[in-house]
Amino acid sequence: MHAPLAAASDWVRRFAPLIPHGEVLDLACGNGRHARLLAGLGHTVIALDRDVEALARIEAGEHGDAITTVNYDLEAPGAGWPFAPRSLSGIVVTHYLYRPLLPPMTASLAPDGVLIYETFARGNEVFGKPSNPDFLLMVSELLGFAGRGGLRVVAFEDGVVQSPKPARVQRVCAVGPAFNFADAKLDV
């Protein structure tokens, strides 16, 4: 069961305007705080999670008609990445890490697509869960992942945040090689 977080991440809110119109994936979407933000920005959103109850809340909530929910466990034995290469305008991931997904995730971004990723990093164990190293990013791991995926990094942070609770996180916003910065609508 997902803990309720009503407000979208400041990081996601900051960089979501970069995502070109098209289909956007909110991966491990939980209660859909980012799916709702993205739908509110006019995107067609796929909200994917293994939690059926959380997906039902998304369907019943605001912007539910612009959000397609997908119940799928990406970590189940035999599960594959369900998205075609170069098919997504954007991918948003927060508070989730499953390293085998990283290469196919990058391959699913359109050439002008945007990846917005924020999750826990080593050092978070002093703040509580997650504390298992399997679920904590190594130093600059997101930065390296974006580079290996052929993406250009727009912004990267690695440090301690206080909101919504104290945690050690890494965050990256990266764009595909065809992204046109001249058309970007971002106020940073």
N, C-alpha and C positions, 0 to 999 in steps of 0.2 A: 504494500500500500504506500502510495506517495504522500509525503508530508505536504500540506497545502502551502503554496507560495503564491500569493495573489499577484504581486507586481512582477513585471518582466525585469530581467537583469539589466542593469544600467549599461553593461557592455553590449548586450544584444540591442537594446533600444538605441544606443549610439550609432551602431553600424548597420542596422537593418535597412535604412534608407539607401544603402549602396546596392542592395539586391535588385537586379533587373526584373521586370515583370515576367512572370512565368510560374512554373511549379516549384514550390519551396518545401523542403522536408524539415519538419521539427522532429529530430531523432530522439527517442527516449523522452517523449513529450510530457510525461507525467500528467498533470491536470490541465495542461494546454496554455499556460500563461504566455508562451512565445507564439504558439499557433494563433491565439487570439490577436496578439500584436501584429503579426504578419498579415493575417486576414484583414485587419483594420487598415493596413497600408495598401490593400487592394490585391494582394497575392492570392493565388490558388494554393492552398496549403494541404500537405499530407502530414497528419499527426500520427506517428508510429510509436507504439508502446506495447508491452506485453500485459499491462494492467487493464483488464476489461472494464472495471468500474471507473477508472479514471477516464477512459475513452468515452464511456457513456455520459459522463459529466460534460465533456467537451461538446458532444453532439447536442446536448440539451441547452448549452449556454449560448452566449453572445457570439455571433459570427459562425454559428454551427453550420449554416448552409454553405459557407465558403471553405469549410474544412472537411476533408475526407479523413476519417479515422481508419487506421489499419492496426489490427491486433496481430502482432507477430513477435516472436521471441528470437531475436537475432543470435542468441547464444545457445539455442537448443541444438542438440546433436543433429547434424545434417542440414541445418539451416544455412541458406545462402543469402547473399546480398540481393535484395529484390529489385534493384533499380538499374536501368540500362546505362551504359556509358554515355556521358555528355547530355544527360536528360534533365538535370535539375538546375534551375537558376540560382538556387541558394540552398545551403544546408546549415541548420542551427543545431548545436549540441551544447547542453549545459549539464553539469553534474553527472556525466556518464563517460566511462572509458572502457572500451573493449578493443584492445589493440589490433586483433585480426580484421576489424572493419576499416581501419584507416586507409589502406590502399584502395579498396573498391569504392570507398566513400569519395575519395579524391577523383577517381575515374568517372564518377557519376555527375560531377559538376560540368555544366556547359562551359565552353571556352571563355565566356565572359561572366561566369558564375562567381558567387561569393560564399566563402566558408566563414562562419562565426562560431568559434568553439571556446568554451570556458569550463574548466573542471579542476578538480583538486590535484595538488602537487605534493611531492615529498616535503615534509615539514608540517603537513596538516595533522599528523598524529598527535602533536601537542595540543591541538584544539578539540580532538575527539574523532568521530567517525567521518569519513572513512580513514582507517589507519593502516589497512593492509597495503603493502607496497604494490600489489597487483592492480590496485585501483588508484594509485597516485602516480602522477607524471614525474619522470626524472627531469633533471635540470635541462631546461630549454628543449624538452622533447617535442612540444607542439611546434616550435619554430623549425626544428629539423624535419618534422613530418610535412609541414607546408612546403618547404623547399624541395624535399624528395618528390612531392606530388606535382612539382612544376608550377606551384602557385607563387604569386608575389605577395609578400607580407605588407599589409597596410599599417598594422599596429600589433604589438606584442607586449604583454605584461606578465611578470612573474613576481608575485609578492603576496603580502597579507592584506586581506580585506576585512572590514568590520561588519558589513551588511550583506545579506540578511543576518549572518552570524559570523563571528571571527573564524577565518579559514585561510589556509595557504592555497592559492590558485595560480593557474596559468591561463592566459587568454590570448587568442589570436584572431585577427581578422585578416583573411587572405583572399586574393582574387585570381581568377584564371588569366592566362596570358593575353586573351583578347579583350579584357576589361578596358573600357574607355574612361579614363579619369576625367576627361573634359565634360562628360555627360553626368558625372557623379553629383548627387545631391546630398552633401554631407556637411554638417556644421560641427566641427570638432574644436 
